Amino acid sequence: MSAAFDRLSRYIESEMRMSHIYQPVMLMELLRQGGSAKTNAIAKAILDRDPSQIEYYEEIVKNMVGRVLTKNRGLTQREGETYRLIDFDHLSAEEIAALGELCQRRLDEFLAKRGDAIWSHRAKSSGYISGTLRYEVLKRAKFRCELCGVSAEERAIEVDHIVPRNHGGTDDLSNLQALCYSHNAMKRDTDATDFRSIAASYNERDPGCLFCTLPTERIIEENELALAMWDAHPVTAWHALIIPKRHVGTYFELYQPELNACHQLIASTRKRVLDADKTVEGFNVGMNCGETAGQTVMHCHIHLIPRRKGDIDNPRGGVRGVIPDKRVY
């Protein structure tokens, strides 16, 4: 064996300290290409082995472009995980080549008009967000801009940091939102909010507040901005409270990331309850905002109350029962 083989094999087997797939993939690409490879080729080799990116574009195919071409236009047909071009067998080789050239021409025209802007949401300056996390943000937004509501089929949807990274924002799901490319650009260009003061306000606590000083054993689940606990005086079994960590009076004062964080915990706590108790068939979700509405702890909290068939004689009206005479109608 050569000295070069000995040096490389020793490194790969014994000395390589891996925190990701990058080193062996880069070495494999260099070996495959005869000892040298451009940065772009190495990056493509890494991308080929990144399942989160493949997953992201699989969802783009199924929920966007595949839906347009199949359901909206009738040009393709989906069979499980396979797409088939309708009437492909009727095309000649010359026609197939001509259609490919037409697609390439439209692609070239689009790229000439838009340039690199179409990839701005995945640019280095925006920071890396995994395909899986990106998909969760888009799925939560129903593949629409959360500002104007435009569909991803009409305009490119980008993942935006509500509080920018350079102002202390994190990659937590609660700090991400889906914006169309135009509104994302406008937000960057015109938003003059001092995000540093907002970021600092997330740490506001009141030492005299019951919900600001919860012992850790009371917490059943939490994320960056909110927590869930079982109610100390439950209306029904598995009655839970979802509470923002910041000391804030009511639901209407929550920042958008806190709303995201609370809604995330409502969903996960609901699943926890359903998994634990098969008799639960429904839920009441609500909050008391202000003393007049019955609020006693002046720290926002959302009630998640499981309901079972027969827990009261007539459940009709649900939360309308806050005014007893108005519940049944």
C-alpha positions in Angstrom: 0.0 0.0 0.0 1.2 3.5 -0.8 2.1 6.1 1.9 -0.8 8.3 0.6 -3.3 5.4 1.2 -1.9 4.8 4.7 -2.2 8.5 5.6 -5.8 8.8 4.4 -7.0 5.5 5.7 -5.5 6.2 9.1 -7.2 9.6 9.2 -10.6 8.2 8.1 -10.5 5.2 10.5 -8.9 6.6 13.6 -8.4 10.4 13.5 -11.6 11.8 11.9 -13.8 13.6 14.5 -17.2 13.9 13.0 -19.9 16.3 14.0 -21.7 15.9 10.7 -21.4 14.0 7.3 -19.3 16.7 5.7 -15.7 15.2 5.9 -16.3 11.8 4.5 -18.6 13.1 1.8 -16.0 15.7 0.7 -13.3 13.1 0.6 -15.5 10.7 -1.4 -16.2 13.4 -4.0 -12.5 14.2 -4.3 -11.7 10.6 -4.8 -14.6 10.2 -7.3 -13.3 13.2 -9.4 -9.7 12.1 -9.6 -8.3 14.1 -6.7 -9.8 17.6 -7.2 -13.3 19.0 -7.2 -14.8 22.5 -7.2 -16.6 23.8 -4.1 -19.9 23.7 -6.0 -19.5 20.0 -6.8 -18.6 19.2 -3.1 -21.7 21.2 -2.0 -23.9 19.2 -4.4 -22.5 16.0 -3.0 -23.4 17.0 0.5 -26.9 18.2 -0.6 -27.5 14.8 -2.2 -27.1 13.2 1.2 -29.2 15.7 3.1 -32.7 14.2 3.6 -34.1 17.4 5.1 -33.6 19.2 1.8 -35.0 16.3 -0.2 -38.0 16.2 2.2 -38.6 20.0 1.7 -38.7 19.7 -2.1 -40.8 16.5 -1.9 -43.4 18.6 -0.1 -43.0 21.4 -2.7 -43.8 18.7 -5.4 -46.8 17.2 -3.6 -48.4 20.4 -2.3 -47.6 23.0 -4.9 -46.2 22.2 -8.4 -47.6 18.6 -8.4 -51.0 19.8 -7.4 -51.1 22.5 -10.0 -50.1 20.2 -12.9 -52.3 17.3 -11.7 -55.5 18.7 -10.2 -55.6 22.2 -11.7 -54.3 21.6 -15.2 -54.7 17.9 -15.8 -51.3 17.5 -17.4 -50.0 14.9 -15.0 -51.4 12.0 -12.9 -50.2 10.9 -9.5 -50.1 7.3 -8.5 -48.8 6.9 -5.0 -45.4 8.6 -5.0 -45.1 8.5 -8.8 -46.1 11.2 -11.2 -46.9 10.4 -14.8 -47.2 12.8 -17.8 -50.5 12.1 -19.4 -50.3 11.0 -23.1 -46.5 10.8 -22.9 -46.6 7.7 -25.1 -48.2 9.7 -27.9 -45.2 12.1 -28.1 -42.5 11.5 -30.7 -38.8 11.9 -29.8 -38.7 15.2 -31.7 -41.7 16.5 -29.8 -40.2 15.5 -26.5 -37.0 17.4 -27.4 -39.0 20.4 -28.5 -41.0 20.5 -25.3 -37.9 20.3 -23.3 -36.4 23.2 -25.2 -39.6 25.2 -24.5 -39.4 24.5 -20.8 -35.7 25.5 -20.8 -36.6 28.8 -22.7 -39.3 29.7 -20.1 -36.8 28.9 -17.3 -34.1 31.0 -18.8 -36.5 33.9 -19.3 -37.7 33.7 -15.7 -34.2 33.5 -14.3 -33.1 36.5 -16.5 -36.0 38.5 -15.1 -35.8 37.5 -11.4 -32.2 36.4 -11.1 -31.0 35.1 -7.7 -33.9 36.7 -5.9 -35.9 33.5 -6.3 -33.4 31.8 -3.9 -33.1 34.7 -1.5 -35.1 32.8 1.2 -32.4 30.1 1.2 -29.4 32.4 1.0 -26.5 32.4 3.4 -27.4 35.9 4.7 -30.7 34.5 6.0 -29.0 31.8 7.9 -29.5 28.0 7.5 -32.9 26.6 8.3 -33.4 22.9 7.8 -35.8 21.7 5.2 -37.9 19.9 7.9 -38.3 23.1 10.0 -39.0 25.2 6.8 -41.7 22.7 5.9 -43.3 23.0 9.4 -43.5 26.8 9.0 -45.1 26.6 5.6 -47.5 23.8 6.6 -48.6 25.8 9.7 -49.3 28.8 7.3 -51.2 26.5 4.9 -48.6 27.4 2.2 -49.8 31.1 2.3 -48.2 34.4 3.2 -49.2 35.1 6.8 -49.5 38.8 6.0 -51.4 39.0 2.7 -52.7 35.5 2.4 -51.3 34.9 -1.2 -50.9 31.2 -2.1 -47.5 29.7 -2.7 -48.8 28.7 -6.1 -49.0 32.4 -7.0 -45.9 33.8 -5.3 -42.8 32.4 -3.7 -43.2 32.0 0.1 -40.2 32.5 2.3 -39.4 31.7 5.9 -38.8 34.9 7.9 -37.4 35.4 11.4 -40.0 37.6 13.2 -37.3 38.9 15.5 -34.2 39.0 13.2 -31.2 36.9 14.2 -29.0 40.1 14.4 -31.4 41.4 17.0 -31.4 38.2 19.1 -34.0 36.2 17.3 -33.7 32.4 17.4 -34.5 29.6 15.0 -37.3 28.3 17.3 -40.5 27.5 15.4 -42.3 30.2 17.4 -40.0 32.9 15.9 -40.6 31.9 12.3 -43.3 32.9 9.9 -44.2 32.5 6.3 -44.1 35.6 4.1 -44.3 36.1 0.4 -41.1 37.3 -1.1 -42.4 40.9 -1.6 -43.7 41.3 1.9 -40.5 39.8 3.3 -38.5 42.3 1.3 -40.7 45.2 2.5 -40.4 44.0 6.1 -36.6 44.1 5.9 -36.5 47.5 4.2 -39.1 49.5 6.2 -39.5 47.9 9.7 -37.9 50.4 12.2 -38.9 48.5 15.4 -36.2 48.3 18.0 -36.2 44.5 18.3 -33.6 44.6 21.0 -36.1 46.0 23.5 -38.7 43.4 22.4 -36.2 40.6 22.8 -35.4 41.8 26.3 -39.1 42.0 27.2 -39.4 38.2 26.8 -37.5 37.9 30.0 -39.9 40.0 32.1 -41.1 38.2 35.2 -43.1 39.4 38.3 -41.7 37.7 41.4 -45.1 38.0 43.1 -47.0 36.3 40.2 -48.1 32.7 40.6 -47.4 31.8 37.0 -44.0 33.6 36.9 -42.7 31.5 39.8 -44.0 28.0 39.0 -41.9 25.2 40.4 -40.4 23.1 37.6 -42.2 19.9 38.7 -45.5 21.6 37.8 -44.5 22.0 34.1 -45.5 19.2 31.8 -44.1 20.6 28.6 -42.4 23.9 27.5 -40.8 25.6 24.6 -38.8 28.8 24.3 -41.6 31.2 25.1 -44.5 29.2 26.8 -45.2 26.3 29.1 -48.0 23.9 29.8 -49.2 22.7 33.3 -52.2 20.8 34.7 -54.7 23.1 36.3 -54.6 23.0 40.1 -58.4 23.2 40.2 -59.5 21.2 37.1 -62.9 21.6 35.6 -62.5 18.1 34.2 -59.7 15.5 34.4 -56.6 16.5 32.3 -57.6 20.2 32.4 -54.4 22.0 31.3 -53.2 25.6 31.2 -51.0 27.0 28.5 -49.0 30.0 29.8 -46.6 32.4 28.1 -43.4 32.8 30.1 -43.3 36.6 29.8 -45.4 38.4 32.5 -48.2 39.7 30.3 -51.8 40.4 31.3 -54.0 39.0 28.6 -54.0 37.0 25.3 -54.4 40.3 23.4 -51.0 41.6 24.5 -49.0 38.6 23.3 -46.4 39.0 20.6 -46.8 36.9 17.4 -43.9 34.5 18.5 -45.7 34.0 21.8 -49.0 33.2 20.0 -47.1 30.7 17.9 -45.5 29.2 21.0 -48.8 28.9 22.8 -50.7 27.4 19.9 -47.9 24.9 19.5 -48.3 23.8 23.1 -52.1 23.7 22.8 -51.7 21.2 20.0 -49.1 19.0 21.7 -51.0 19.0 25.0 -54.2 18.1 23.3 -52.4 15.1 21.7 -51.0 14.2 25.2 -54.5 14.2 26.7 -56.0 12.2 23.8 -53.3 9.6 24.0 -53.8 9.3 27.8 -57.6 9.2 27.9 -59.7 7.6 25.1 -62.9 8.9 26.7 -62.1 12.5 25.6 -64.2 13.4 22.6 -63.9 17.2 22.6 -62.3 20.3 24.1 -63.2 23.8 25.3 -60.4 26.3 24.7 -60.6 29.8 26.1 -59.2 32.4 28.4 -60.5 35.1 30.8 -59.2 38.5 29.8 -59.7 41.0 32.6 -61.5 40.9 35.9 -64.9 41.6 34.3 -64.4 38.4 32.3 -63.5 36.4 35.4 -59.7 36.6 35.3 -58.2 36.0 38.8 -54.5 35.5 38.0 -53.4 38.6 36.0 -51.0 36.6 33.9 -52.3 35.4 30.5 -53.2 31.7 30.6 -55.2 29.6 28.1 -57.5 26.9 29.4 -57.6 23.5 27.5 -60.5 21.6 29.0 -61.2 18.0 27.8 -64.8 17.1 27.4 -66.5 13.6 27.6 -69.9 12.5 26.5 -72.3 12.9 29.4 -70.1 15.1 31.5 -73.1 17.5 31.7 -76.6 16.9 30.7 -76.7 19.3 27.7 -73.3 20.6 26.4 -75.0 22.8 23.7 -73.6 26.3 23.6 -70.2 25.4 25.1 -68.3 28.5 26.1 -71.4 30.6 25.6 -72.1 29.4 29.2 -70.0 32.3 30.5 -73.3 34.1 30.5 -75.5 31.2 31.8 -78.8 32.3 30.4 -77.2 32.6 26.9 -75.6 29.1 26.7 -78.5 27.2 25.2 -80.1 28.8 22.2 
